[in-house]
Amino acid sequence: MKIATYVYPGWHPVAERDAAFYPGFTEWDLVEQCAARFPGHAQPRLPAWGRYDDRDPDEVARRVRAACDHGVDALIYGFFWCRGKQVFEEALDRGFLGAKLGVPFAVMWANRMPRRVLPVRRADLPVIEADRLVSSDVDDFVRLITTLATRYFAHPDYLRIDGRPCFSIFDTTFFLRELGLAAAAEAITRARAWLRAEGFGGLHLTAIDPSAEVAPHLAALGFDRVTHYVLLPYWKGPPRQDYAEVAARRAGEWAGYGRASGLPYSPSVAPGWDASPRAADFGAERPRKYPWSPVVVGEHPDRFREALARAVGFVADDPEPLVMVASLNEWSEGHYLEPDQRFGMGWLEAVRAARSTPRA
């Protein structure tokens, strides 16, 4: 059984955000400046070891070693790609790989471009602005896979399942709607053929957050597995949601995702959710959309341990059991395993404890 955690690679300045905000901007500024917006609101949520630059191998090594020492088996780095344009890649290239930790890793295609307005101040605009959507086609997808193969799949620490490099698509629904099912199938088939011809053994392809519309087509298209990024709050539900309640309800949905797709389902468990740092304070008139989406309250390492232990038990009989955690370091959305000022090493200690919890 493996526990893999997603990694947000956006904790260093990039030219695009320097131009949109100010030189040196990172979301640490949002995290540190976020104030409580209702009684009992746990903000700001601050790292126990302070802000860091995720291009720094020493800083990355400290956090990754702590995660692995507490039961994390692999990291899934977001890889921002839009027709050859890359953003945030230095977190993986310089920070993680530069640390030479020998820890298994994989990449997830984050098929979005980073936001250029933070905190978000206008509730009348689309959740995903048109200029952030990542277009693609058959040739572009094959180019993406060949680029990843030469840079990452060939690395001795790259995560494999059944001998094949693991790769996931963040917004699978958008990818399939944009290309259409026939073109998506061609893109996946061509990418796999190239990988086999080059000695990579094919591809283990995971769909993230597939809609009910596309889920029945995933197996025929060539996907191997289904999972989610964050599956915790009910996005159109009440503005505050209790962690224990929503975590248990989401666990009850896991088996359905496997049935709908006909594929193995890897449950994704998050220690919390609160995207307030990315949203301007609208007070009592909080909009009902991201990043003003519901705040999960009552989160605690003990409740996270229970949620993660359920996931470990859920996959116990799978031939290739894999549990996802969102995430290692998504501080601006309130889901992270790294030590914080409220619970210290509590989130990581919960991972260790969940792995050894007797199966119910």
ABEGO torsion letter per residue (X at the ends): XBBBBBBBAAABBBAAAAAABBBGBBAAAAAAABBBABBGBBOBBBBAAEBBBAABAAAAAAAAAAAAAAGBABBBBBBBBBGGBBBGAAAAAAAAAAAGAGBBBBBBBBBBBBBABOBBABAABBABBAAABBBBBAAAAAAAAAAAAAAAAABAABBBBGGBBBBBBABAAAAAAAAEAAAAAAAAAAAAAAAAAAGAGEBBBBBBGBBAAAAAAAAAAGBABBBBBBBBBBAABBABBBAAAAAAAAAAAAAAAAAAAGBBBBBBBBAEBBAAAABBBAEAABBBBOAABBBBBGBBAAAAAAAAAAAAAAAAABABBBBBBOBAABAAAGBBABBBAAAEAAAAAAAAAAAABBBX
